[in-house]
Amino acid sequence: MSLISSLLDPSHVALDVEATDKRALFERVAAMLEGASGLSRGQVVDSLLARERLGSTGLGQGIAIPHGRVKGLRDALGAFLRVRAPIPFDAPDSRPVNLAFVLLVPERATDLHLQILSELAQMFSDRELRRQLAVAPDAASAQRLIVGWQAHAPNT
């Protein structure tokens, strides 16, 4: 079982989200997560924007993994969003982002959050998974794709 599978509640998946920029995307995530986490929208948005000021979390290939540390959060929390129209994200390949996995971790997070980020980067480097997520018909299907994803053994 992957580290990500325990982070992504089905209610934390949204497809065809209307967002014109990073802030709008972060506000949408904050609205989605505030009830489950006990966090305020402002805490979530501020955490994600603070991390973006350090450097873009856009990976390239239309993927971003915005993440932040949040005071008062007890356990890591994830959300997946597919935006209706790709948004600029300052990714290394200059491509706009249409798939985003948002990760929130406690303020004093351990190395576990680095392991989660590594797993997310590996997951989203999977071209077939990206293709399937881009056409997933509903949030439940997208959540199953992410939770069920397993790393492929390298060809030797």
C-alpha positions as CSV (number, residue, x, y, z in Angstrom):
1,M,0.0,0.0,0.0
2,S,1.4,3.4,-0.9
3,L,1.8,6.3,1.4
4,I,-0.6,8.3,-0.7
5,S,-3.5,5.9,-0.4
6,S,-4.1,6.8,3.2
7,L,-4.0,10.6,2.5
8,L,-6.6,10.9,-0.3
9,D,-10.2,10.8,0.9
10,P,-12.7,10.5,-1.9
11,S,-14.2,13.8,-0.8
12,H,-10.8,15.5,-1.5
13,V,-10.9,14.9,-5.2
14,A,-12.4,17.5,-7.6
15,L,-12.5,17.4,-11.4
16,D,-12.9,20.2,-13.9
17,V,-12.4,22.8,-11.3
18,E,-12.7,26.5,-12.4
19,A,-9.4,28.2,-11.4
20,T,-7.6,30.9,-13.4
21,D,-4.4,31.0,-11.3
22,K,-2.5,29.4,-8.4
23,R,-4.3,31.4,-5.7
24,A,-7.8,30.4,-7.1
25,L,-6.7,26.8,-7.1
26,F,-5.4,27.1,-3.5
27,E,-8.6,28.7,-2.4
28,R,-10.6,25.9,-3.9
29,V,-8.5,23.3,-2.1
30,A,-8.8,25.2,1.1
31,A,-12.6,25.2,0.8
32,M,-12.5,21.5,0.2
33,L,-10.2,20.7,3.1
34,E,-11.3,23.0,5.9
35,G,-14.1,20.9,7.3
36,A,-12.1,17.7,7.4
37,S,-8.9,19.2,8.8
38,G,-10.3,21.8,11.3
39,L,-8.1,24.3,9.5
40,S,-9.2,27.7,8.3
41,R,-9.2,28.5,4.6
42,G,-6.7,31.2,5.3
43,Q,-4.2,28.8,6.9
44,V,-4.3,26.5,4.0
45,V,-4.0,29.2,1.3
46,D,-1.2,31.1,3.2
47,S,0.8,27.9,3.7
48,L,0.6,27.0,0.0
49,L,1.4,30.5,-1.2
50,A,4.4,30.7,1.2
51,R,5.8,27.5,-0.2
52,E,5.3,28.8,-3.8
53,R,7.3,31.9,-3.0
54,L,10.3,29.6,-2.4
55,G,9.9,28.2,-5.9
56,S,7.3,26.7,-8.1
57,T,5.9,23.3,-7.2
58,G,5.1,22.8,-10.9
59,L,6.9,19.6,-12.0
60,G,6.3,19.8,-15.8
61,Q,4.1,17.7,-18.0
62,G,1.0,19.6,-16.7
63,I,1.6,18.4,-13.1
64,A,2.0,20.4,-9.9
65,I,2.4,19.2,-6.3
66,P,1.7,22.2,-4.2
67,H,2.5,21.5,-0.5
68,G,2.9,23.3,2.7
69,R,3.4,23.0,6.5
70,V,0.4,24.0,8.5
71,K,0.4,24.8,12.2
72,G,-2.2,22.8,14.1
73,L,-2.5,20.0,11.5
74,R,-2.1,16.6,13.1
75,D,-1.6,14.3,10.1
76,A,-0.7,14.7,6.5
77,L,-3.6,15.5,4.2
78,G,-4.0,15.3,0.5
79,A,-6.3,16.5,-2.3
80,F,-6.3,16.0,-6.0
81,L,-7.7,18.5,-8.5
82,R,-8.0,18.5,-12.2
83,V,-8.6,22.0,-13.6
84,R,-11.0,22.7,-16.5
85,A,-8.5,24.9,-18.3
86,P,-4.7,24.6,-17.5
87,I,-3.3,27.4,-15.4
88,P,0.2,29.0,-15.4
89,F,2.4,27.5,-12.7
90,D,6.0,28.4,-13.6
91,A,6.8,24.8,-14.2
92,P,10.3,24.0,-15.6
93,D,8.9,23.1,-19.0
94,S,6.8,26.3,-19.0
95,R,3.6,24.2,-19.6
96,P,0.5,25.2,-17.7
97,V,-0.8,22.8,-15.1
98,N,-4.1,20.8,-15.3
99,L,-3.4,18.1,-12.6
100,A,-2.5,19.1,-9.1
101,F,-2.0,17.0,-6.0
102,V,-2.0,19.2,-2.9
103,L,-0.2,17.9,0.2
104,L,-0.5,19.5,3.6
105,V,1.7,18.3,6.5
106,P,2.0,19.3,10.1
107,E,4.3,22.2,10.9
108,R,6.8,19.9,12.5
109,A,6.6,17.2,9.9
110,T,9.1,14.4,9.9
111,D,10.9,13.0,6.9
112,L,7.7,11.2,6.1
113,H,6.5,14.2,4.1
114,L,9.6,14.0,2.0
115,Q,8.9,10.3,1.3
116,I,5.3,11.3,0.3
117,L,6.6,14.0,-2.1
118,S,9.0,11.5,-3.6
119,E,6.2,9.0,-4.1
120,L,4.0,11.7,-5.7
121,A,6.8,12.7,-8.1
122,Q,7.3,9.1,-9.1
123,M,3.5,8.6,-9.5
124,F,3.0,11.6,-11.7
125,S,6.0,10.7,-13.9
126,D,3.9,7.8,-15.0
127,R,2.6,8.9,-18.5
128,E,-0.3,6.4,-18.5
129,L,-1.5,7.5,-15.1
130,R,-1.5,11.1,-16.2
131,R,-3.4,10.2,-19.3
132,Q,-6.0,8.3,-17.3
133,L,-6.4,11.1,-14.8
134,A,-6.9,13.6,-17.6
135,V,-9.9,11.7,-18.9
136,A,-11.3,10.2,-15.7
137,P,-15.1,10.5,-15.8
138,D,-15.6,11.4,-12.2
139,A,-13.9,12.0,-8.9
140,A,-14.4,8.5,-7.6
141,S,-12.6,7.1,-10.7
142,A,-9.7,9.5,-10.3
143,Q,-9.4,8.7,-6.6
144,R,-9.3,4.9,-7.4
145,L,-6.5,5.5,-10.0
146,I,-4.4,7.4,-7.5
147,V,-5.0,5.1,-4.6
148,G,-4.5,2.0,-6.7
149,W,-1.3,3.2,-8.4
150,Q,1.8,1.1,-7.9
151,A,5.3,1.8,-9.0
152,H,6.4,-0.3,-12.0
153,A,9.6,-2.3,-11.7
154,P,12.3,-0.8,-13.9
155,N,13.1,-2.7,-17.0
156,T,16.4,-4.5,-16.7
